[in-house]
């Protein structure tokens, strides 16, 4: 089971410390998602993150910074649907967001894909679960949901049994992860997910 964190949209005070705390305490990947931030703002944030973390950070915007910092990868989305051109042999891992099971079926070339919303979102009001348990079970039987599909949306400790039952390869955490924005707080939230 992979555990992936997604940052909230705004840049937090001491965010680099929070990111390092998560990556040092069991988070497999951190998706840096700052859709309103400028290139310079994202660059400034990356400079404050310890370099030991770079190999596990994925960018959602300003893809040229992935090569500059040799980050783990880039995440394709509606704002940025095309992988970056790279030089010097750098090949970032590619991931993307999917909002239907049909999209997942065309996932060749991606290291992993997010499927959302699996449950009612914690961070986005009114963003409700898009799939029934029966639809997810059928996708498992058809081999569409597998170890390369990550559940996103409303992930809490109480829902981890269902995530495992549906054979997702991991979870992506946003709303639940950032409820207590201190190093100890985010570590505790991650621990609650990992031990349930």
KAJOPE-V308490 format. One record per residue. RES is the residue in one letter. NEAR is the number of other ideal C-beta (glycine too) atoms within 10 Angstrom. D_FIRST is the distance of its C-alpha to the first C-alpha in whole Angstrom. Layout:
RES_NEAR_D_FIRST + RES_NEAR_D_FIRST
This chain:
X_14_0 + X_15_4 + X_19_7 + X_25_10 + X_26_13 + X_22_16 + X_23_20 + X_15_22 + X_13_25 + X_10_28 + X_16_28 + X_14_28 + X_7_30 + X_12_28 + X_18_25 + X_17_25 + X_16_25 + X_23_22 + X_26_20 + X_17_20 + X_18_20 + X_25_16 + X_21_15 + X_13_17 + X_15_15 + X_13_11 + X_23_11 + X_14_10 + X_25_12 + X_22_15 + X_22_17 + X_25_20 + X_17_22 + X_19_26 + X_11_27 + X_9_31 + X_19_31 + X_11_33 + X_11_32 + X_9_34 + X_13_32 + X_18_29 + X_15_30 + X_13_32 + X_19_28 + X_22_27 + X_10_29 + X_12_29 + X_21_25 + X_12_25 + X_10_25 + X_10_22 + X_20_20 + X_16_21 + X_13_19 + X_18_16 + X_22_18 + X_23_18 + X_24_21 + X_22_22 + X_19_26 + X_21_28 + X_20_27 + X_13_29 + X_19_28 + X_25_25 + X_17_27 + X_12_29 + X_17_27 + X_13_25 + X_24_21 + X_21_18 + X_23_19 + X_27_20 + X_27_19 + X_19_22 + X_15_23 + X_7_27 + X_8_28 + X_17_27 + X_8_26 + X_8_28 + X_16_26 + X_17_28 + X_8_31 + X_14_30 + X_6_32 + X_6_32 + X_5_30 + X_12_27 + X_9_24 + X_20_21 + X_15_18 + X_17_19 + X_25_16 + X_20_18 + X_17_18 + X_19_19 + X_16_21 + X_11_21 + X_18_20 + X_10_23 + X_14_22 + X_21_18 + X_13_20 + X_10_22 + X_17_19 + X_5_20 + X_8_20 + X_19_17 + X_15_14 + X_23_12 + X_22_14 + X_26_14 + X_26_15 + X_22_17 + X_20_18 + X_25_16 + X_20_18 + X_14_21 + X_19_21 + X_19_21 + X_17_22 + X_14_25 + X_8_27 + X_6_28 + X_15_25 + X_12_24 + X_15_21 + X_16_22 + X_22_21 + X_9_22 + X_11_20 + X_8_22 + X_14_21 + X_23_17 + X_15_18 + X_14_20 + X_21_18 + X_16_16 + X_10_19 + X_12_20 + X_9_17 + X_17_17 + X_24_13 + X_15_11 + X_12_8 + X_16_10 + X_25_10 + X_26_9 + X_28_11 + X_26_13 + X_26_16 + X_21_17 + X_30_13 + X_16_15 + X_14_14 + X_10_16 + X_18_14 + X_19_10 + X_10_12 + X_15_13 + X_21_10 + X_13_8 + X_12_12 + X_19_12 + X_16_9 + X_26_8 + X_16_5 + X_21_5 + X_26_8 + X_25_11 + X_25_13 + X_23_17 + X_17_19 + X_19_17 + X_28_17 + X_19_20 + X_12_22 + X_12_24 + X_14_24 + X_12_25 + X_17_23 + X_10_22 + X_15_22 + X_23_19 + X_18_17 + X_13_18 + X_20_16 + X_20_13 + X_13_14 + X_15_14 + X_22_11 + X_15_9 + X_9_11 + X_13_12
